Amino acid sequence: MKRSLMVWGGWEGHEPLQCVQIFAPLMEAAGYTVDISDSLDVYLDAERMRSYAVITQVYTMSTITREQEQGLLDAIESGVGFAGWHGGMADAFRNNTNYQFMVGGQWVAHPGNIIDYTVNIIDHEDPITAGLSDFAMHSEQYYMHVDPSNEVLATTTFTGQYCPWIDGVVMPVVWKRRWGAGRIFYASVGHVAADFNVPEAKEIVRRGLLWAAREF
């Protein structure tokens, strides 16, 4: 039996439950039994954690205890995949640098708030982005602090309209990486559930969840 865990909670402005309700059926369609939890205490159950192929965290902002964080990191290091998007993965647990080290990046700003921007696919061979073209978003464009060891699959370029000193900065949007034996996938789309009405954004995340679960 293939098992997936989705953990949601925190700031409701990122619509964590609504996003879970988008991706849980997609994982079920791929043959996974999906457990859904609204408590970070699930990370304390080491045996249960190691039973999952992938964990999708949609727990936005908020805080995590040292024990909960370590339970999550230990599970990933043992080989459990970890995957998600902005509202719940790289805008979570802002005081926890070990967690941020694992994710490979942290949100720091969205100049202009809700704007039009383009996501550029830069790796057309990777199975997460293969066959997809550049696409437009109307949402927050995220400025990130990122790990240079990330394998970047898609980027966005800032115009400098709202912060002239970042004009022309090319910022990773989609990346994958490793933490021990675990696969990490992240996409900086997904401020709210409606962002996944963009077919390319939804498909990249769907594939990313499956990649982290070692489907391909």
N, C-alpha and C positions, 0 to 999 in steps of 0.2 A: 504494500500500500504506500503510495506517495503522499506525503503530508506537507502542508504549508501552514505557517502561522502568520496571522496579521494582527498587529498590536496597534491600537488606536487610542487617542486621547489628547489632552493638552488643550491649547488654544483653539476654540471653535471656529475662529475666523478662517482657518485653513481647511475647514470642512473635512476633518479626518474620517468621520464615519461615512460620509457621502462618497469619499474616494475609495474606501474599502469596498463599498457596495458596487463600485464600478469594476474593480479588479478581482474580487473574490470569485464572481461567476466565471471570469476568464480563466482563472486557475482551475476551477472545477471542470471547465470544458476541456482543459488539458489533462484531466485525469487525476487531479489532486483532491484529497480531502483537506478542506480549509478550516482550521480552527481560528476563531476570532476572540481576542481578549482586549478588555479595556483597562487592564492593570499591568504595570511593569513588574509586578511580583512574579509573573510567569517566568521571568529571566532567572529566578532563584532556583528553579527546578531543573537541575543539570541533566537528569535522565530524560525528562520530557524534551528539553531543548535540543538534545542531540538526536531526537527522533525525527526532526524536521529536515526536509531538503533545503528549504529556504524560509527566512523570516523577512516579512515586509513590515517595516516600522512606519506608522503614520501617527507618531506621537510627537506633537509639535510644540516647540519651545519647552516650557516646563522644566522640571529637574528630575534627576535620577540619583538613587543612592549609590554609594561605592559598591555595595554588594550586588545590586541589580546590574550596574555597569559591568562588573567583573564577570557575572554570570553570562551576560550577552557576549562579551569579548571572548570568553573561554569557549563558548559554543561555536562561534565563528572560526576561531583558531583551529578547532578540532575538525572543521570541514563543512559546517553548516553555512549555506549561502545567506547573504544579507543584501536587500535591494529596496529601493524606494525613490522618492522624488522630493522636491523642495519642502513641501508642507508636511514635515514629519521626519526627515532624515538629516538634512544638512542645515536645518533651522531648528535644532533640538539640543537641549542640554548644553547651553552656551558656556557653562563653567567646567565642562569635562573635556580636557584636552586629549586624554587617551581615546575617548569616543571619537573625537574629531580626527585624530590620527588614523583610526581605523576607517572612517568614512572617506578620507582623502580630501576633505574640503569643508569649509564653513561659509555660510552666507554672511555677508557684511553690509550690503547696501542694495537698494533698487532705485537708482536715480530716475526721477520723473514719475515714479509709481506706475500706474497702468498706462502703458504706451504700446505702440506698434514696433515690433522688431522681427528680425529674421534669424532662424536657426539654420546654420550651414552644416551639412553633412560633410565631414572631412575623411571618413573612412568608409568607402563604398564596398569593401570586401568583407568586413566583419558581419557575422550573421545578425547582429542586433540592428544594424543600419543598412544592410544590403538591400538594394532595390528602392530605397527611399530617396526622395529629392529634398532640397532645401524647402523650408516651410515657414509661413508667417504665423506669429503669435500676437495676440492683443492681451497683454498681461504685464506682470512685473518682470523686468529684465534683470537678472541677478548678477551682481558683482560678487565674486567669491575669493576667498583665500584658499588656494589649492596646492595639493602635493605634486611636485614635479614628476613623481614616479607613476602618476595616473596614466592609463592608456586612454587617450581622449578620442572620442568618436564623432563628436559634433561640437561646434562652437557658435558664439555670437559676437558681433563687433559693436562696440559702443560708439556713438556718434559724437559725443562731447556736448550735445545740446543742453544737457542739464548740469554736467560737471565738465567744463572745458579741458581740465587736466587729464581726463581719461579718453580724450578723443582718439579713436583708432585702436583702442585696446581690444585685443581678441581674447575672449574669455571662454573657457571650457563650459559646455552645457551638459554633455553626456560623457561619462567615463566608466571604466571598469578597472579593477585592481584586485589584489589578493591581501588577505590578512591571515597569516599562517596557511592552513590548508583551505580556508574559506574563500569563496568568490564574492566580491563586492561590486554592485552595480548602482549607479546613481544618475539621475537626470534632474536638472534644475528647472524643469517645467512643473506645473502643478501647484500654483498659488491657491486655486480653488478647483472644485470638481469640474466646473464648466471648461477649464483649460483642456480637459481631455475630450472635448467635442472636436478638437483638432485631430483628425485621424492619425497623422504622423506621430504626434505626441503620445497618443494612446498606444499605438503599435510599438513604438520604441520601448515604452515601459513594459508592455506585455512581454516582449521578447527579452527584455532585461531581467525580468523576474524568472523566466524560464532558463536563461543563461546562468544566472546565479544558482539555480537549482540543478545545474549540470545536465540540462536537456540537450544541449549541443555545445 
